[in-house]
């Protein structure tokens, strides 16, 4: 790693920056995900019906040592 294969984690756990090689990761806004989920749940409770919806919450790619860099 990363010469033969690149590895990417998800959630940007704190340990990802300290292992060898440092793990490339996708960082997501878990606070915003929770907020939007609670907001949707409350709306469903108030309206007393199921709502089908989609919400996009941006993520961030944090490139560390576990992925090869294009040259």
Secondary structure, DSSP 8 states (H G I E B T S, - for coil): --SS---EEES--GGGGTSSS--EEEEE-HHHHHHHHHHHHHHHHHHTS---------EEEE--TTS----
